[in-house]
């Protein structure tokens, strides 16, 4: 089926070129047919898509790192909470406070 579509494409291209009275070689006809064939173009695009999927799949093996943070600072806080309020009165709280 693909060979038939290539032959038909080549015949159409060669026919239109012959109507314009240009001399063209069989090699040129084959190249034009290969470049203009929709099936071959789709096959090339399928190969490119497969290569891109392969490259994308390789990234699945690379470890992912994510980082997020949140901060809040009030200019005039309604409530003062210190480290001692959160973790209690301990040596660690006293060291952080000082």
ABEGO torsion letter per residue (X at the ends): XAAAAAAAAAAAAAAAAAAAGBBBBAAAAAAAAAAABAAAAAAAAAAAAAAAAAAAAAAAABBBBBBBBBBBBBABBABBBBAAAAAEBBAAAAAAAX
